[in-house]
Amino acid sequence: MPGEANILSIRLDTDGFYFSIYDPIRYSVVLTRQREIETGLSMTANMRKALAELDFLSYTYKRTDVLLVSKRFTLIPLELFAEDRAADYFYYNFSPEKNETVLYDILPKNGAVILYALDKSLYDLAREQYPQIRFQSSISSLAEHLAVKSRLGMDKKMYVYARQRFIEVYAYERGHLMLLNAYDCKDSSDRMYYPLYAWKRLAMDQQTDELCVMGSGEDKDQLVEEMRRFIRYVTILNPVPEFNYP
């Protein structure tokens, strides 16, 4: 059962919330729950309902990790980052939205900082409910993992994470980050176009470089087959879990 020694992880996505409880003493996940959101309610209102209806969310935890899935993020080089200018950097690329706070994660293996925004009401609600809380972009742990993985094998590698409404594209040259971006995808043709466009702009080789497809999008298998028409080395990669436990 959940207890004060356990770690609660919450993944926030516009498609739903995912909850996981990890027991660090037994090195095991003791509970997982997935909850669809009500589209007529805000993310904050959906979280309030979840807190009221799911008993395990009211328990005390050693730590709570909140993972935000969003295509609204930007990167800047680590050496140029200044914490007091985080919002300035972010809004250079995005139009401000009402009632939001700008957060950041440092990605040392990528030599970069990722900036992203979260609704301030949701941010305050989570902090009030869980004093020992840590926020993180879903991009961060995966980008750090891929920075290490990409050092092996081919000179250049591209990783495409297929989500329900958008894709994330990561490109590396032996551990050096060349591209990290997200693209809206209305249909399968968009999922093909953006990686192939990035592939061309990065001067990647269709015969020697590698494309890895990740994620659980419904047309992931179709994307792999279509990409193999243009790129010789196309594989499916099962990424590391989005919740990384000690």
N, C-alpha and C positions, 0 to 999 in steps of 0.2 A: 504494500500500500504506500501511497505518497507520504513523505515525511520530511523533516527539516534537513536531513542529510542529502536529499535528492536535488536534482537540477531539473527545472521546468524549462522547456523550449517551446516557443510560440512562433510559427511562421505566418506572416501576414501577407495575403495575396488577394487581389480583387476577385479571384475565383473562389476563395474560401480560406478558412483558418485551419492550421494543422498544429496539434498539440502533442508533445512527447515528454515523458518523464524518465529520467535516467538515474539509476542507482550507482554511484561511483564506488560504493563498497563492494558490490557484487559484479560490477562492470557489465551491467545489463540494462536494457530498456524495459521498464515495468508497465508502461501504459502508453498507448497512442490513440489519438482521436482525431477525426477529420470532421469539419463542420462547414456546411455550405452557408454562404452569407445571403441575407435578404437584400435583394437589389434595390428595394425602395428605401433602405436605411443607409445612413452613413457608416463608414468603417468604425467610428467611435461608438455609434449606437449598436452596431452588431457586436462589438466587443463587450459592451455593457450587458447585453442579453446573454452572451456566453458566460460572463462572470456570474450572472444571476442563476443560470440554469445548470452549469457544470460544477458539481461539488468540488472536484479536485482542484479547481482554480482558486478556491478560497483557502487552501492550505498554505502553510509557511514552508518556504523552500530555501535551501542553501544559496541558490542563485537562480535567476531567471534570465534566459537569453531570448531576445526578440529579433527575429530575422525578417527583414522586409524584402519582398519580391517586387521589383519595380524597374521599368525601363527608363525612368527619369533619374539619371545619374550622370556625373561627369568626372573625368580624371585630370589631375594636374601632377607634374613631376614633384617628387618628394622634396627636392632641394629648393623649390620655389614656394612651398606651402607655408602659410602663416595662419595660425588658428583664428586670430581675430578678423581675418578676411575671408573666412570660409563662405559666408553668405554672398559676398561680392563675387567670388569665383563661380559659385553655383549659378547665380542669376545672370552672369555673363552669357550663359548658354540656354537658360530657361526663363520663361516669363514667370513672375511671382504668382503664387496662388494664395488665396485667403487662409489665414490661420495655420501656418505651417512653420516648422523649425528645420533648420539645415543641420545635418549630422555628417560625420566623416569617419572613415576607417583608414588607417595607415597600412599600406601593402609593401612591406620592406623587400620582399623577393621580387616585386615588380618595380621597385623604385618609384612608387606613385602613391597618391592619396585619392580615394574615391569619395566624392561628395554626393549626398542624396537628401531628399526631404521627406518628412513625415508630418501628417496632420498633428498640430500642436495639442488639440484636445485629446487625441489618442495617446500621444506621447505623455501628457500629464496624467492621464488615467492609468497608464501602465506603471509609471513611476510611483504614483500614489499607492497602487495595489501591491507593488513589489519593490521594496527599498533596495534590495540587492539585484539590480537589473543591468543588463548590457544590451545595447542595440547594435545591430550589424546589418549591412547590406548582404543579400544573397550572393552577390557578385564576389565578395571579398575572399571567402575561404576557397572557392573554386578557382579564382584567379591565382591565388598563392600556390595551390596544388598544381595547376597547369604550368606555372612558371618553372617549377622543378621538373615535372614530367617531360616538358618540351625540350629539355637539354639532351635527351637521349634520341638516338635514331636519326631521322631525317633532319636536314638543315632547317627547313621551315615547316611549321605545322599550323593548321587552322582547326579550331574547335567551334562547332556550332551547337548551341543549346536550344532545342526547340521547345518553347513554352506554348501555351494555348493560344495567345493572341500576339505574340512577338517572338523574335529569336535574338539570342545573344551571340556575338561573334568575337572570338578570342584568336589572335594570331601571334605567333612567336617565331623568332629565329634563334634556336639554341638557347632558350631561356630569356631572351631579350624581347620585351613586349613591343609589338609593332602596331597592334590595333586591339581595342576593346570597345565595342559599341553594341547598341540594341536597335532593332528595326521592327516597326509595325508590320504585321503580316495578315492580310485579309484572306489569302488563299495560298495554295501550294506553290503557285508561280512566284509569289513574293519570297517564299522560303528558299527558292532556288536563286532568284535574281540577286539578292543582296550578298550572299556568300561568294557567288561567282564574280560579281562586280568588285568586291573587296579583293578577291584572289587576283584579279587582273591588275588592280591598282597597286598591289603589293609586289607585283612581278613574280608571283609564285609559279613554280614549274609544274605543269600538268602531269609530267612523267615521273618526277622524282619526289616532289613534296607530298604531304599527307593531309587529308581532311578527316576529322573525327566528328561524328554526330552523336549528340547526347540528348537526354530529356525523355519526356513521355508524351509528346505531342502525337495526336492521332495519325498524322501522315509522316511520322518519322521514317518508317520503313520505305515509304514511297520516295521520300527525299533522298535516302541513301541510294536507291536504285537509279533515280534520275541523275544524281551527281556522278555516278559511275560512268555515265555516258561521256563526261567531260574530263574527269580526273581519274587517274589510274589507281591511286591508293586512297580508298574510302573505307573507313571502318566505323563500327559502332562502339562507343565507349560508355561504360557505366561509371558515372562520376562518383567522387567521394560523397558520403552523406552530407547534406546541407547543415546538419547539426553536428559539430565536431566536439566530442566529449574528451576530457582529459584521460 
